[in-house]
Amino acid sequence: MKRPTEQRSLFGEILDWMLAPLLLLWPMSVAVTWVVAQGIANRPYDRELGDVARALSRQVTVQAPQAAGGLPLVEVALPEAAVALLRTDEEEQVFYQVLGVRGEFLAGDADLPVPPDPAPPSGDVRFRDDEVKGLPVRVAYRWVVAPPGVEPHHASLVQVAATLDKRSRLATEIVKGVILPQFVILPIAVVLVWLALSRGIRPLSDLQQRIRRRESTDLSPIAERDVPDEVAPLVGAINDLLQRLDRSMTTQRQFLADAAHQLKTPLAGLRMQAELAERQIDRGQGDAATLKHALQQIALSSQRSAHMVNQLLAMARAENRDAAATRVADVDLAELTVDAVRDFVPQALDKRIDLGYEGPERGAMLRGQPVLLRELVRNLVDNALRYTPAGGTVTARITPDPFGQVLVLQVEDNGPGIPAAEREAVFRPFYRALGTGVDGSGLGLSIVREIATQHAAELTVEDAQPGGARARAGFGPGARFTLRFPLQAGAGRGAVGSPA
């Protein structure tokens, strides 16, 4: 079972995305600050250590060898005051060392390691990190080169090393000076982000309150002038929904008013005939013929009311598109049309109308809603029978397209026809052509158009026999209703109107 998705807070999500990088970058800032502080702390102490190494190397002299092929002589003249000065630092330990050209120990601390690189041709001061007696130290060393005429690798080594206490202390002070203010700035930044986000989302809260304060009947558009640009598309979509809802509710109110008006007539007739029959019986004047006529009128009014209710239910089914979309199936339109024609044969015989069918008995397949398609065909046939005079002809026809593009359904008659000016109006609910005297609900063609729209079918109406012989014989041009159901080859099996 799929768990329901938890409702998320837009405020909380934006706040998380803003604070998470801030809290993630803060430890990285501490690490980078520590590395930079180490570099800053090393510079002055390296410069001081290098100066000491240069001063010490100036006390070392490399002399040329007295005999040919001999080694240069190294003399070290370190005053005791200079040595004492190197040992007087109380905060860190300082070591120094002087080695001869053969690497022999001449002065200083013998524990100081020898650098791994050989003597360079120049006497520049170099630096390295090393250990003395297990203590990490920073070492500045310099090669005192031999005079001209002597091999360049014959050089004396002078080294000065100092522990890292001062450097670490200075780096720590730098880090503290940078990081400690951040402990104050970070909470303030969080509070400022919270306040800024609250202020930024306030228009949404104001919009929510404006919508909540509205009456349930107020479907007027929401003013967009006071909403942020980012929310304007949402407000526009809501306004569009409100407009469509207003049109739908207006249509429904009009439909209910028309339905109540249409039901009022047969119900009033039903009541009048019942009261008339009751008064005649009370007076003792009611004979069998009079009572039979009253009962026939009551039955006729009941039939009209039932037909009206059935049409209203059919209209409701046709307009419920969501429910209809779930009941799409393969439909044989030819078989469905043949069944509808057979159902209306008794009614056609009563009116002496020639009701027929032309086309295949079966095999005209499409994807659609079977109940609605059956209702469509029945309403077209019923409408034709109602408006065709006695002795007329009504024909239902299925014409398959040999190219497989459309499936054509036609229902035509030779009744009075529909004037061109009224061919659009006849599809409106409760509209009936004037001057015909035909009893009906005025909903049949509205239902036909709604079902045709749901099946993406093209619906047209035209004269069946314009100026023909039957028209001159007193029947009229008739009306031909044509529906073309598309059969797209690329449509999926679940699509209404696709081939089965």
N, C-alpha and C positions, 0 to 999 in steps of 0.2 A: 504494500500500500504506500502510495506516494505521500510523503509528509507535506503538509501545507507550508507554503512559503511565508516566512515571518515578515511582518510589516517593518520596513526599515525607515529610520528617521533621516530625512534629508539633512537636517541640521547636524546630527551626529556624524553622518557619513562625511560631510564636507569638513567638519572639525577634525575627524580622524585623519583625513588626507592632508590637512594642513599641519597638524601637530606631529604626526608620525615622522615625516622627513625632518622636522625640527629636532625631535628627540633623537633621531638616528644620527643626524649630523653633529650633535653636540659631543658625543664621545670621539668622533673622528676629529673634531676641532681640538679637543684636549690632546690627542696623540700628535697631531700636526704641530700644535703649539709647543709641546715638549721637545720635538725634534728641532724646531726652529730655535727654541731657547738654548738647546745644547750648542748649536752653531754660534749663536750670539755670545754665549759665555766663553767659548773656546778662543774667540778671536783676540781679546785683550791679553789673556793669559799666554796664548801662543806667542804673541808679539813680545811680551815681557820675557818669556822663556828663551826666545830667539836672541834677544838682546844680551841676556846673560851668557848664552853660548858663544856669541861673537866676542864679548868682553873676555871670556875665559880663553878663547882661541888666540886672542892677541897676546896672551902670556906664554904661548907655545911657539918655539922657533925651530924650524927644520933647516939644518945646515948641510951643505954639500959634503960628501965623504972626503976624508983626508987622503985616502989611497984609492988608486984606480980600481974599479970593480967593487968597492966597498959600499956599505949602506949609509944613507944620510944619518946624521946625528940629530936627536931631538932634545931640546932643552926646555924645561918647564920652570918658570919663575912665578910661583903663586904666593903672594904675600899672605901672611897669616891672618891679616885683617879681612882679606877677601874671602878666605875659607871660612872664617868665623861668621862673616855676613851671610853666607849661604846656609849656615846651620841655625841661624837665629829665628827663623820663621816658626811661630808657635802653632799656626793653623794647618800647615801641611809640611810634609817631609821633602827635602830637596836632596838629590843625589847628583854627583858629578863624577866624571871619569876621563882620564887622559891615557891614550895608548900610543905606543911608538909605531914606527913604520913596519915592524915585524909583528905587531899585535901584542907586544909585551906591555904589561901594566906599568904605568909610570906614576900615576897619582889618582886620588879620589877613592871611589867605591868599586871594589873588584866584582861585586855581584851584578853590576849593570850589564845586561846582555849586549852583544855586538850586533849592529844592524845587518840585515841579510844582503843588502846591495853593496857592490864594490865601490871603491873610492872613485868619485867622479872627477873629470878634468878641472872643474871649477870648485871654489870653496863656498858654495851656497849652503844656507842652513836648511836642513830638512827636519820633518816631524814624523813621528810614528807613535802608536799606542803599544805599550808593552807591560811587563810585570817585573817588579823587584821585590824579592822576599815575600812573594804572594800578594803584593799590593799592586793594584792597577795604577799605572803612571803614564804621563805624557812626556815623551822624550824629544828634545831638540838636539840634533847632532850636526857636526860640521867636520869636514876633512880639511886639515891644514896641509896644503899641497907643498911639494918640494920646490926648491928654486929652479930656475931654468938650467937645462943640461942634465937633470935627473929624471929617471923614469917616472911618469905621472902616477903610477900606482903606488909609488913609495910616498905615502902620506900619513900623517899622524891624525888620530881620531880624537875629537873632543865631544863629550856628551854631557847634557844636563837634563835631569829628569825630576819631575815634581808629581806628587800624588794629586788626585782629582777632587779633594775635599772642597776647595774654593770654587772650582768650576761647577760641581754639583749644587753647592749652596746658591751660587748665583743663578743657575738654571731654574732651581726650585723657586727662588724669589720672583723670577720673570714669569714662571707659570702661574704662581699665586696671584701676581699682579694682573694677569690676563684672565684667569679662570674665575677667581673669586667674584669679580663684578658680574660674571655671567650667572652666578647663582641668584643674583638679584634681578638681572635683566630677563632671565628665562621665565620666571613666574609672571613678571610684568607683561612679557610678550604673549604668554598664554592668555592672560586676562584681556589684553587688547584684542587678540584674535577672537576671543569669545564675544566681546562687546561688538566688534566690527561685524562678525557673522550674524549676531542677533539683530543688529541694525539693518544688515543687508537683507535678512529674511523677513523683516517686519512687514514689507508690502504684501507678502504672501499671507501673513496672519490677518492683515487688514482686509485683503480680498476675501479670505475665508469668512470673516465676520460680516462683510457686506452681503455675501451669498446667504449666510445663515439668517440674517435679519429680513430676508425677502419673504413675501407671502407666497404660499404654494401656487397661487394663480398668477403670479407675476412672472411672465416669460419674456419680458423686455430685455434687450441686449445689455450686457455689462459694459460700463464705461471703460474704455481702454486707456484713457489719458493718464490715469493715476497708477498704472502698473508698469513694472520695469520692462525693458525691451525683450529680455529673455522670456518673460511670462506672457508677452503679448500674443504669440502664436497659440498658446494654450487658451487664453481668454477668447481669441478669435474662433478657435474650434468649439469652445463652449457656447459662444453666441450662435454659431452655425447650428449646433445641436438644438439650442433653444428655439431658433427660428423654425427648424424642421419639426420640432415637437409642437410648436404653436400651430403650424399648418396642419399637422396630423390631428391635433385635438379639435381644431376648428372644423376640419372635415368630419371627424367623428360626431361632434355636436350637431352638425348639419345633417349628417346621415341619420342620427337618432331622431332628430326632429322630423325629418321626412318619413322615416319608418313609422313613427307614432302617428303621423298624419295619415299615412297610407293604411295603417291597421285600423284607424278609427272608423273608416267608411264601412268595411265589411262587418265589423263588430257592432256598429250602430244599426246596420240592416238586420243583423242577427237578432239583436235585442228587440227591434221594432216588430219583426215578424212574430217573435215569441210572445210579446205583449198583446199584439193584435189577435193571435190565436187564443190567448188566455181570456181576453175580454169577450170574444165571440162565444167561447165555451160557457163563461159565467152568465151571459145573457140567454143562453140556450139557442142561439142563432147559428151555431157552427155546424154546417153539414159536412159530409165526408169530402166533397170536392174542394170546399173552402179550406178545410184543415190540411188536405193533401197539398194544395197550392202553398199554404204557409210553411208546411214541412219541407217542401221542395226549395222554397226560398231560404229557409234556415240551412238546409244542406248545402245550397249554393254559396251562401255567405261563409259557412264553415270551410268549404273547399277553398274559397278565395283566401281566407285567413291562413289556412294550412299552407297554401301555395306561397303566400307572402312570407310566412315564417321559414319555410324551407329555402326560399331564395335568400333571405337574410342569413341563414346558417351557411349557405353555400358561399355567399359573399365573404363572411367571416373566415371560412376555410381558405378561400382564395387569397385573402389578404394576409394570412398567417404564413409568411414565407419561411420563417425559421423551421416551423413544424413540417411544412411541405418538403423542404430540402432534405430532411432525414428519411423521406419515404420515396426516394427516386428509385425507379426500377425499369427494366425493359418492358416496353409497351408495344403491343401490336395495334396500331391505330386503325387498321382496316377491320380487324375483328371487333374492336371496341365500337366502331361506327356502325357495323352491321347489327350488333346487339342493340344499340340505341334506336336504330330505325325499326327493328322488330318490336321494341317496346311501345313505339308510337303508332303502330299499325291500327289498333282499335280506335284510337282518337281520330286517325285519318279517315277510317271507314265511316265513323259517325258524321264527319263533315263532308263526306264524298270527295275526298282529296286523293289524288294519285301520288302516293309516297313511295319512292324507289331509291335504289342504291346502285351506283356505277363504280366499278373498280375491282381490285382483287379481293378475294374473300379473307385472305390472311397474308402475312409476310411483310407488311409495311411497318417495320420495326424502328423505334427510336427510344432514347432514354428520356424518361419523364415521370411525372407523378400520376399514377393511374386514376386515382379518384378525381383529381382535378380535370384531367383530360376527358374522362367520361362526363363530367359536369359540363365541360365546354361543348361537347358534341350535342348533348341533350338540350342545352339552352339554345343552340343554333337551330336545331330541328323544331323545338317547341315554338320558338319565335316565328319560324317560317310557317308552321301550321296555323298559328294564331292570326297571321295577317293575310293568309291566302284564302280567297273566297271559295265557296263550294264549287266543285267541278274543276278546281285548279290542280296544279302539279307542284310537288316538292321533291327535289332530288339532292341526295348526299353523294359526294364523289370523292374518291381517293385517287390521286395521280402521282405515282412514284416518278422521281426524276431519273432518267437513264444514266445520267452522269454522277448520281449519288451526292448531289449538292443540297437538295431540298426535298421535303415531303409535303405535298400540297393536299389540303383538305378544303373542299368547297361544299357549301349548302346554298342552293338557289331555289327560288319560287317564281311564280308569275302573278304575284299579288300587286298591290298598288305601287310598290317600290318606295324608295326613299329619295326625296329631293336632294340635290347636291348641297343645298344650304344647310340641311339638317344631318348630313352624314357624320359629322363630328359630334353633334349634340346627342345623337341616339346612344352614345356610349356613356353618357353621364347617368349616375344613379337616379332612378325614379322619373326619368324623362320618357314620355310617350308622344309619338307623333300625333299631331292634331288632326281631327277630321276623320280618323279611321274608325272610331267607335269600338275599338278592340279592348277587351278587358284583360289587364295584365298588371304586373307589379312594377315594371320599368327597371328591373334589376338584371334581367337576363343578359343583355349585351354588355353591361358593366362587368359582370362576372366573366364573360368571354374575353374581354380586353385584358382584365387582370391576369387571367390564367395564361393568355397568349404572351403577355409581357414576361411572366415568370419563366416561360419556355423559350424566350428569345425569338418568338415567331412574329412574322410580319402579317398584320391584319389589314385587309382592304375591303371596301364595299363599293359595288357598282351596279348599274342596271343589268339585269339578266338578259332581257330581250328588248333593247332599245328600238322602238318603232317597228317591232316584229308583227307577225300575223296574229299572234295571240293577244298582243296589246290592242290591235284593232278590233279583235273579237270581244272586247269588253273586260279583259282581265287586268291589263296594265303592264308596265315594263318589268315588273318584278325586281327582286334584289338578289344579288349574288355576293355572299360573304366568302372570302378566300383567305386561308391561313397558310403561310409558307414556313414550315419548321426547318431550320438549318440543320444539316448533317455534316458538320465539320469532321474531316478525316482525322485531324490531329487532336481532337478533344478526348479527354479521358473518359473512362466508363462511368465515373461518378458525376459527369457534367450533364446538366439538363440540356436536351437538344442534340447530344452527340449520338452517333449511330450505335445501335445495340450490337 
